[in-house]
């Protein structure tokens, strides 16, 4: 089974959101800044690795740079650590943003396509929920009918190249009007 692109998108949105919170710690020169960025980099490394992104190693490299800055004996050590931390945060943000953009586009494109199709089939009897049909079965049946329908089969094939089936079901379930 393919990994859900929606799950990846949600992870990236949440992780990128945390950049603002961590930046605020940097701006206020909080003693928690280094701890939080290390934790954030570690979380990103683990999830990126779980999703199969080679960029997970980049997060490890950034963690190592923070470690070296913490152990390095330099004048104005705290200032040096904050500067290195700020640089690591910026680089990690860029990595995440570059990975997120194509995923976000796929989810947006898929959602818009599904919304348009659902509007077109809204009043078509074959796409209406049957009494003996559970909601989950109804969602699966809509997708099955769309793939077989001459009018929508080409679009359905394109959708399958953009999104895994689990995400298609999820979007249909979120967008469907009963």
C-alpha positions in Angstrom: 0.0 0.0 0.0 1.2 3.5 -0.9 1.8 5.9 1.9 -1.0 8.5 2.2 0.0 11.8 0.5 -2.5 13.5 2.7 -0.6 12.3 5.8 2.6 13.6 4.3 1.0 16.9 3.6 -0.3 17.2 7.1 3.1 16.3 8.6 4.8 19.0 6.4 2.2 21.7 7.3 2.6 21.0 11.0 6.3 20.9 10.9 6.6 24.0 8.9 4.2 25.7 11.3 6.6 24.9 14.2 9.3 26.9 12.4 7.5 30.1 13.5 7.3 29.0 17.1 10.9 28.0 17.2 11.9 31.3 15.5 10.1 33.1 18.2 12.3 31.4 20.8 15.3 32.5 18.8 14.1 36.1 18.6 13.6 36.2 22.4 16.9 34.4 22.9 15.2 31.8 25.0 17.3 29.2 26.7 14.7 26.6 25.3 15.7 27.5 21.6 18.4 24.9 21.2 16.5 22.2 23.0 13.4 22.8 20.8 15.3 22.9 17.5 17.1 19.7 18.4 13.8 18.0 19.2 12.2 19.4 16.0 15.2 18.3 13.8 15.1 14.8 15.4 11.3 14.5 14.8 11.7 15.6 11.2 14.5 13.1 10.7 12.5 10.2 12.0 9.3 11.0 10.0 11.2 11.8 6.8 13.0 8.5 7.2 9.7 6.7 7.9 8.3 8.3 4.7 11.3 7.2 2.7 12.9 10.6 2.1 16.7 10.7 1.8 16.5 14.2 3.1 16.2 12.7 6.6 19.9 12.4 6.6 20.1 16.2 6.1 18.3 16.7 9.4 20.9 14.4 11.1 23.7 16.6 9.6 22.0 19.7 11.0 21.7 18.1 14.4 25.4 17.3 14.3 26.1 20.9 13.5 24.2 22.0 16.6 26.1 19.4 18.7 29.4 20.7 17.5 28.4 24.3 18.2 27.4 23.3 21.7 30.7 21.6 22.4 33.0 24.1 20.6 34.9 26.5 22.8 34.6 29.9 21.3 34.3 33.5 22.5 30.6 34.5 22.9 29.6 30.8 22.9 25.9 31.5 23.4 25.8 33.9 20.5 27.6 31.4 18.3 25.1 28.6 19.3 22.2 30.9 18.4 23.7 31.7 15.0 24.4 28.1 14.2 20.9 27.2 15.4 19.3 29.9 13.3 21.2 28.7 10.2 20.1 25.1 10.9 16.5 26.2 11.3 16.6 28.1 8.0 18.2 25.2 6.1 15.8 22.6 7.6 12.8 24.9 6.7 14.0 25.1 3.1 14.4 21.3 2.9 10.9 20.8 4.2 9.3 23.5 2.1 10.9 22.1 -1.1 9.6 18.6 -0.2 6.2 19.9 0.8 5.4 22.0 -2.3 4.9 19.1 -4.8 2.9 17.1 -2.3 0.7 20.1 -1.4 0.1 20.6 -5.2 -0.9 17.0 -5.6 -3.4 17.1 -2.7 -4.9 20.4 -3.9 -5.1 19.2 -7.5 -6.7 15.9 -6.5 -9.2 17.6 -4.1 -10.3 20.1 -6.7 -10.7 17.4 -9.4 -12.8 15.2 -7.0 -14.9 18.2 -5.9 -15.7 19.0 -9.6 -16.6 15.4 -10.3 -18.8 15.2 -7.3 -20.7 18.3 -8.3 -21.3 16.7 -11.7 -22.6 13.4 -10.3 -24.5 14.9 -7.4 -28.0 14.3 -8.8 -27.2 11.2 -10.9 -29.2 8.2 -9.4 -26.3 5.7 -9.8 -24.2 7.8 -7.5 -26.8 8.2 -4.8 -26.4 6.3 -1.5 -28.5 3.1 -1.3 -30.4 2.2 1.9 -28.4 -1.0 2.5 -25.1 0.7 1.8 -22.8 1.8 4.7 -21.0 5.2 4.2 -17.7 3.5 3.6 -19.2 1.2 1.0 -20.9 4.2 -0.6 -17.6 6.0 -0.9 -15.9 2.9 -2.4 -18.8 2.4 -4.8 -18.7 6.0 -6.0 -15.0 5.6 -6.8 -15.7 2.2 -8.5 -18.5 3.8 -10.6 -16.3 6.8 -11.6 -13.5 4.5 -12.8 -16.0 2.6 -15.0 -18.0 5.6 -16.2 -17.0 6.6 -19.7 -17.3 10.2 -18.9 -15.0 10.0 -15.9 -12.7 7.0 -16.4 -9.9 9.1 -18.0 -10.0 11.6 -15.1 -10.1 8.7 -12.6 -7.0 7.2 -14.2 -5.2 10.6 -13.9 -6.3 10.9 -10.3 -4.8 7.5 -9.6 -1.4 8.8 -10.9 -1.6 11.8 -8.5 -3.0 10.2 -5.4 -3.1 6.8 -3.8 -6.5 5.2 -3.6 -6.7 5.6 0.2 -6.4 9.4 -0.3 -9.0 9.4 -3.0 -11.5 7.6 -0.7 -10.7 10.0 2.1 -11.3 13.1 -0.1 -14.5 11.6 -1.5 -15.7 11.0 2.1 -14.8 14.5 3.1 -16.4 16.2 0.1 -19.5 14.0 -0.5 -22.9 15.5 0.2 -25.5 13.0 1.3 
